[in-house]
Amino acid sequence: MIPITTVEFGEEEQQLVLEVLRSGAVAQGPKVAQLEGRFGELFGSPHVVAVNNGTTALIAAMQILDLQPGDEVITTPFTFVATLNAILEAGATATFADIRSDDFNIDPASVAERVTDRTKVLLPVHLYGQMADMDPLVALATERGLRILEDSAQSHGASYKGKYAGSYGLGTFSLYATKNITTGEGGLITTDDDTLADRLRLLRNQGMRARYVYEMAGNNYRLTDLQAALGIPQLERYAQTVAKRQSNADRLIEGLSDVPGVIVPRQLNGRGHVWHQFTVRITDEARVGRDAFVEALAERGVGSGIYYPKLVTDYDAYRSHPRVIPADVPVATQVVKEVLSLPVHTALSDADLTEVISAVRAVAGA
Ligand SMILES: *Cc1c(COP(=O)(O)O)cnc(C)c1O
């Protein structure tokens, strides 16, 4: 079976983890600082604050914005549930804009329609490795005095007109096991704002400035050096990782773009895609429905995934939540029924790619 996701660690990770183990200092320390510094250097961020996971990163980013009860955050309903959980954990109210079908990301035109006097934050999610259309979001945020928080959990190193994900004020990344860079669990927050960075560092460590000097109510959001040791070598290799994912995506696009009922993903002009997922849409024109497609691929030894089977606002737990305001999102409602992700990871061989392509073609009857 060709898996939809794999984890690959090299000699360097083993060496570095051993180094930390032998040092006996396994909590937050120099390796975390090194991971933060290197990530900032590579992806244009003056401040990087590592935390224990990507959900915490989102929560912390909103907590330091001092959101008040009733303050609204506009996001996409087509995301991993962590985005919504973080908004609720931070005490804010979640509202939703529709998405675009060409990049699966929040539609700035829909956001503009849904901004209210209570809106404080625009929270685009850069889904599957490609950034949202940032220019109109920035224009809207500037006009209305809003913050932008980018959920870049799936988009390390993705870019929009030469600017990296996470460089529009506040950004968050996940280092979970399935992400493009992983420490098992882990998260990063990026910002260009000195004050926000300072507050994030305090918040992460019990609100403590110096030993037992508490300046704010804080928490324990720390990452460990053991985890950071796993991440550092992956950063050094990351350009190759993205190049391999890009060439895999190119192969899949070339092999599948003429298949009736299968719409291949597009890398939009001006955007650097890091291909966290390769997500096609199975339309009504296809010979088999999306769910049957997944099963038929599995029978042919090709793993695939549905990210995500429902919109976050489709679940009763959230529909009935007093701080969730569901909205009419026709594009997202359609797209969620069509998406199917195919393997695009770095462990794929040439033969694997050929197999994925021929399996999809066979199932689609092309
Ligand atoms: C993975 C993910 C998160 C959460 O990250 P964790 O590290 O798993 O907590 C948040 N948002 C999106 C879009 C994600 O894919």
The ligand as an SDF file (V2000), in Angstrom:
LIG
                    3D

 15 15  0  0  0  0  0  0  0  0999 V2000
   -2.4820   20.5370   12.1680 C   0  0  0  0  0  0  0  0  0  0  0  0
   -3.2960   21.7680   12.1420 C   0  0  0  0  0  0  0  0  0  0  0  0
   -3.5020   22.5650   13.2850 C   0  0  0  0  0  0  0  0  0  0  0  0
   -3.1440   22.1350   14.6720 C   0  0  0  0  0  0  0  0  0  0  0  0
   -1.8690   21.7560   14.8740 O   0  0  0  0  0  0  0  0  0  0  0  0
   -1.5070   20.6940   16.0250 P   0  0  0  0  0  0  0  0  0  0  0  0
   -0.0200   20.7750   16.0750 O   0  0  0  0  0  0  0  0  0  0  0  0
   -2.0100   19.3700   15.5880 O   0  0  0  0  0  0  0  0  0  0  0  0
   -2.1380   21.1610   17.2940 O   0  0  0  0  0  0  0  0  0  0  0  0
   -4.1630   23.7610   13.1310 C   0  0  0  0  0  0  0  0  0  0  0  0
   -4.6460   24.1640   11.9520 N   0  0  0  0  0  0  0  0  0  0  0  0
   -4.5010   23.4270   10.8460 C   0  0  0  0  0  0  0  0  0  0  0  0
   -5.0450   23.9370    9.5560 C   0  0  0  0  0  0  0  0  0  0  0  0
   -3.8330   22.1970   10.8950 C   0  0  0  0  0  0  0  0  0  0  0  0
   -3.7040   21.4620    9.7850 O   0  0  0  0  0  0  0  0  0  0  0  0
  1  2  1  0
  2  3  1  0
  2 14  2  0
  3  4  1  0
  3 10  2  0
  4  5  1  0
  5  6  1  0
  6  7  2  0
  6  8  1  0
  6  9  1  0
 10 11  1  0
 11 12  2  0
 12 13  1  0
 12 14  1  0
 14 15  1  0
M  END
$$$$
